[in-house]
Amino acid sequence: MKHQNRLIIKKFFTKRRMRRQVILVKLSLYMLTPLTAISPIDGRYRGKVQELAPYFSEFGLFKYRVWVEIEYFIALSELGLDQFPQIASVDQKFLKGLYSNFSEGDAQQIKDIEKTTNHDVKAVEYFIKDKFKGTKLEEFSEFVHFGLTSQDINNTAIPFSLQLGIDEVIIPNIKHIHKKMNAFADQWKSIPLLSRTHGQAATPTTVGKEFAVFAERIRVQLDTLIETPISAKFGGATGSFNAHRLAFPQINWPAFGDKLVTDLGLLRSYPTTQIDHYDQLAAVFDAMRRINIIFMDFAKDIWQYISMDFFKQRIVAGEVGSSAMPHKVNPIDFENAEGNLGIANALLDHMSNKLPVSRLQRDLTDSTVLRNLGVPLSHTLIAIKSLDKGMNKLILNNEAIHADLNGNWAVTAEAIQTILRREKIEGAYELLKGLTRTNDGINERSILEFVQQLAVSDSVKMEISAITPFNYLGYAAE
């Protein structure tokens, strides 16, 4: 029997190796396309996130590195150094064109240089110097990347691209969902809805008020995200402008660094090690994570309301809800959002915890992590667009909401006992507890019968009798 089993196992592995070889040969023929991409960000979801590519792609990183190098080069020329006079305006225009007209061909040229240097920032330096050849600027080529370490470039270019990506793509999309939440809050502000605390029937609210809760939560955290400054590191090999001060001791280099980074739209961290503290990046990631948590909470609640039939979904012609059950219209957009928000937050949490920690003056673990900066933002964007799509399908089901309220008259107990307390009826809470904590069911009739037996004035009885699950709403509508 053992020998037979070995033969079966051997035959299985032989066939598996053969299949594997065939598959590997076939896959090796493919170029990178949305169908062959490993990550769904660049595959299935490329169309939803491509607007982030200018900021978080390799192309984008090269472009913003060139930008920092050029702006630093121009700023050096304005210091009045004998060895490096101020650059003429026509030459400045040429220099700024190196990043404003940066092309995929330029990016590829840097990649080709990197094959030799095996260092991407040094490849950027050589790319710029190559562009200087045959121009008046060639004489001053050694002032490109003068006194700098790679992280002066990276820790300025990357925070800036992050700031741009958030400001120009992420925040407008968050604001779009926020606006929709507010619109639904206003549209359904007066539609009574049974609340559920601990999953049990509770004091009524309104549909609009529940949307307003999420809208307000997003507003507060969005303000925090917008107001959180992003910092950059610029100070030489270990942050103290050692080489700069040695070469030109007459220059106030910390002041120079402050001005340069401020002019570039960021705040300069000082003092630093070789890299930025990343504390401000962590603050941004945490703000993003809180927004994503609110969106996730929202997606789960809407999913629940759909499952309770409080919302129906607009049917899109041609869409299939289940491969087996023809009747299904799944809340897939809210599920998709929830899943992508989870991935985004796992990465944001890792970045927030990892980046501020570096051994002594610097280790390289931050570098590979920062290359993934666009990944959590992409998953966030996918989620936001899924929420948008799902919200566009929502149809309020008044009948189901009304029936739910009508089946839970016990929730008026809080209102009744509060009035009885006002009237100084002893044991008011216990009276209502005895009435409502029963398995026999409470309805409008049983409530009215109870009210008639109360030892209160007729006017108070009328006041209590007017209370229903549909009007006991407090300030919810406002």
N, C-alpha and C positions, 0 to 999 in steps of 0.2 A: 504493500500500500504506500509506504514512504517513497519507494522508487518511482511509483506511478505519479505521485504528487510532484516529485521533483521534475519529472518529464513535462507535466502540465505547466508548471511554473516556468521552466526553461523555454517552452514553446511560447508562453505568454510574453516573456521579456524579449524574445527574438522578434516577435511580431510588433511589439511596441517600439523597438529600436528602428525597425524598417519603416513604420509609419512616421516616426519622428524625423527620420532622414528625409523622407518625401516632403513633409510639411516644412522643414527648415529650408530645403531647396526652393520651394515655392515662395516662401516668405522673403527670402533673400532677393527675389526679383523685384520686390515692391519698393517704390520710392515713398517718402513720407507724404501722406495725403490724409484727409479727414477719416478715411477708412482704415488706414494703417497706423495711425497715431496711437501710442500707448495710453496717453492720458485723454480722457473724454473732453477735457478742456480744449485740446487742439483737434479733437475728433468730433464726436457727436454734438458737442455744445459750442463748437468754434463760432458759429454765427451769432451766438448770444454774448460772447465775450471778446470778440475781435477788436472792439473799441478800446480794450485795455492793452492791446499789443504794442502800441507806440510807447508805452511807459514801462512795461515789464518784460519785454522780449530782449533777446541778446542785442538785437538792432538798437532798441531803445537805450539799453545800458551803454553801448558804445557811443551813441549820440550824445548822451548827457555827460559822459566822461570827456568827450571832445569839448563840449561846452564849458566845463569847469577849467580844463587846461587852457583854453583860449582866453577866457575871462581873467584867469590868473596871469597869463602872459601879458595881456593888455594892462592890467593893474600894476604889474612890476615896472612897465615902461613909464608909468606916470609918477614914479617915486623920485625922479630927478637923478638917477644914477649915471655916473660918467660913462660906465661901460654899456649902458642900455638906455639911450634917449627915447623920448616919447614917440610913439608910433603915429604916423600921419593918418588923417581921417580916411584917406583912400585905402590905406593898408589895413586899417581897422575894419573897413567894410569887407575887404577880402577875408580877413580873419573870421569875422562873425558869419560870413557865408559858409565857412567850413562846417558849422553846426546847423545853421538855419537851412542849408541846402543839402544836408547830410542824406546820402542815398544808400540803398541796399548794396550798391557796388562799393561804396566807401566801407561799409561794414564788412563786406567780404574781403576787402583789401587788408583790413585790420586782422581778420581771422587768418589770412594767409601769412601775415607777418608773425602772428602768434605761433604758427607751426614751427618757426625757428626759435623765437624767444621763449616759448612755453610760459609766457607771462602776459596776460591780457592787457594790463595797464601799460606795461613797457611797449607793447605793440601799438597802443594809442599814441604814445609819445613819438615813436618812430614814424607812424603814419603822418603826424602833423609836420614833423621835420622834413619828411619827403615832399609834402606840399609846399614847403618853403623853398625848395631847390629852384634856382633860376630867378628868385625874386629878391628884393631888397632885404627881406626878412631873414634870408639864409645866414647872414652874418651873426644874427642873434639867436640862432637855433638852440644854443646851449642854455638859454633862459626858458625853454620849454621844460616843464616839470622841474624847475630849478629848486633844489633843496627839499623837495617833497618826497613823501612816501606814498605808496599806492593808496593807502587809506585816506589820505587827504583828498584824493580824487573820488574814491568809492564812497566814503562817508559824507560826501557832499552831493555827488550825482544821484546816489540811491535815495537818500531822503527827499531830494527835490523831485525825483520821478514819482515817489510815493505820494508826495503832497499834490502833484499835478493829477495823478490818477484818481486820488480820492476827491479832489476838488472838481474835476471836470467830468468824472464818470460816476463814481460811487454816490457822492452826496446828491447830485441831481436825481438819481434813481430812487434814493431813499426819500427825498422830498416828494417825488411822484406818488409813492405809496402812502406817505403821510397825508398828502392832499386827498387821496381817495378815501382814506380812513375818516378824515374830517367830513368829506362829502356824504359818506354813508351815515356818519353820526348825525348829521343834520337831517338827512332824508328820513331816517327811521327813529328820530329822537322821541317820538310820542307813541311808538309801538310797544305796548307792555310785553315783558318777557319774564318768565319765571327764572329766578336765580337758583343756582345750585351751589351750596357750600358743603364740602365733604361728599359731594355727589348727591346730596339730599335737597329736597325742595326748601327754598329759603325766601326771604323777603323779595318781592318783585322788583325788577329793574325795567329798563327799556332797552330795546335792541341798539338804538343810537348811543345810549350812554356807555354800553360795553365797547363799542367802536371808539368812543371818545377817550376811554381809559387807555387803550393802546396808542391812540394818536398823541395823547399827552406824554406818555412814557417815551415814545420815539422823539418827540420834540425836545425833551430835556436832555436825552442822551446825544441827540444830533447837535444840539448847542455845545455840549461838552466836546464832541469830536471836532467841530469847527474851530473851537477856541483853544484846542490843545496845540501848542507850538511844536514844530519839528526841528530838531537841532542837527548840526553838522559838526564834524571834527576837522580842523584845519590848523596844523601846528608842527609839521615835520615828523621825523622818524618816531619819536616817543612823546610828541606833543608840546615840546618846549622851544621850538624854533632854533635848535642848537646850531644847525648848519647855516641858517639865515643870519643869526647874530654874529657868528664867526666871520662870515663873508662881508657883511655890511653892518657893523655894530652901531652905526649912527641912526639906523632906522628903528622905529618902535614897531617891531613885528607883531606883537599881540594886537595893537591897535589896527595895524594893517589887516590882520586876519579877521578881526571883528567887522571892519568896514566891508571887506570883500564878501564875506559870507552874508552879511546883512543885505548888501546890494544884490546878492543872488536870491534873496527871499527867504533866508533861513536864519536861525540863531546859532552862534558859534559856542560850542561847549568848551569851557576852559576852567581849570587845567584838565588835561586828559592824558591817557596813555597813548599808544600808537593808534588806537581806535576810539570811536565815540563810545560814550557810556551806554547808549541805546535805551536809556531810561525813558526818553521822550517817545521813541518808537514804541516801546512797551506800553506807554500810556495811550498812544493812538490805537494799538492793537486791542487793548482792554476796552476802550470806548467802542470800537467796532464790534467786539465780542458781546458787549452788553446790548447793542442794537440788534445783533443777530439773535440773542436770547429772546428779546421781546418779539421779534418776527417769528421765532420758533413757537413761542407761547401762543401767538396770534394764529399761526397755521394750525396748531393742535386744537384750539378752541373752535375755529371755523370747521375743521374736519369733524369735530364732535357735533356741532350744530347741524351739519349736513347729514350725519348718521342718524340724528334725531328727527330728520325731515323738516327742520326749521328753515333750512335753505334747500331749494332745488337748484340744479345747474342747467344752464342753457345747453341744449344739445347741438353739437357741431356736426354737420353733415359729414359722413364718411368716417368719423372717429369710432373706435371700438373700445368698450370698457372691459371686456373679458373675452378671451379666446374660446371660452366654453359657455358663458351665460350671456345671451344676447341682450338681456334687459338692463345690464349694469351700466351706470354712468358714474365712474369712480372719481373721487376727489383727488385725482392724481397730481394736480398742480400743487396742492398744499402738501402732499406727501413728498413730492420732488423738492419742494422748498425746504421742508424739514430735514430731509437727508443731506442736502447740500449745505445747509446752515451748520449741521453737525460736523461735517468735514472741515468747513471753514474755521469753526471755532476750535477744533482740535489742533489745527495748524497755528492759528493765532495764539492759542494758549501756549503751545510749544515755543513759538518765537518770543512771546512775552517773557517766558521763564528762562529761556536759553540765552538770548542775545545780551542781556546785561551782565552775564557771567563770562569772564575770560581769564585764563591763567596769567597771573602777573601782568606784564605790559601788553601782552597780546598772544592769543593762539588763533589758529585758522578756522575754528569751528563756525565762526560767524559767517564766513565767506560763503560756504555752501548753503547755509540756511537762508541767507539774504537772496540767493538766486531763485528761491521759491516764493519770493514776496508776492508775486502776482497770482499764485495759486489760491490762497484763501480769499483774496479779493475777487477772483474769478468765480469761485464757488458761491461767494456772497452775491455776486451779480446774477448768476444763474438762478439763485433762490429768489431774489427780488423780482426778477422777470417772471418766474413761475407764480409768485404771489399775485402779481399784476394780472396775469392771464386767468388765474383762478377767481380773482375778485370780479373780473369782467363777466364771469359766468353766473354769478350769484343771483338767485331770484328768491325773494322773501316769501315764505309760505305762511301767510297770516292764519290760515285755518289750523295748521298744526300747532302754532304758537298759542292760539286762543284755546284750543282743546287742552293743551298742557296746563295752562293757567286754570281753566275751569275744573280740571280734575284735582286741583290742589288748594281748596279753600282753607285748608288748615294754616296756610301762611298768613292769614289775617289775624291769627291768634296774637301775634306780637302787637299789632295795632290795637286790638280790643283790650288786652291786659294793660297797655300803656294808658288808655283812657280810664280804665277802672282804677289804676294807681293814682291818676290825677284826681279822681273822685274819692280817694282815700278808702277804697274798698279793700278790706284786709284779705290777704292771701290771693290777690288778683292773679299772680303768676300761676299759683297752684290750681286755681279754678280752670284756667285755660289749659294747663298741662293735663288735668284730668279729662278735659273734653277732647283734646286733640291726639294724645298719645294712645291711640287705639287702632286696632286692625279692622274695625268696622267701617272705616271710611268717613270722612267729613265732607259735607257739601253745603251749598247755600242754604238749603232747608234746615239742616241740623244746626247751623250757625244761628239762624234766625230764631229757632225754637229755644236755643240756649239764651239768647239775648232777652227774650220775653220773660224769662224766669229771674233775671237779675234784679237786685234790690236797688235800682237807680231810677231817676226821673224819666218820664216819657221822652223828654227832649234828648237826654243822653242815649236812651234806647234808639231813638231815630238816628242820632249821630253815628252810633255803632253799626246800625243796620245798613247805613249807606256805604260802609267800607266793603270793597270787593278786591279780589286779586288784580283787577284791571285798573283800579284808581289809587291803590296804596303804593305810590311811586316816589314820595318825597320830592327831591329836586332833580330826579333823574332826567326828566325831559329838558330841563334848563341846562 
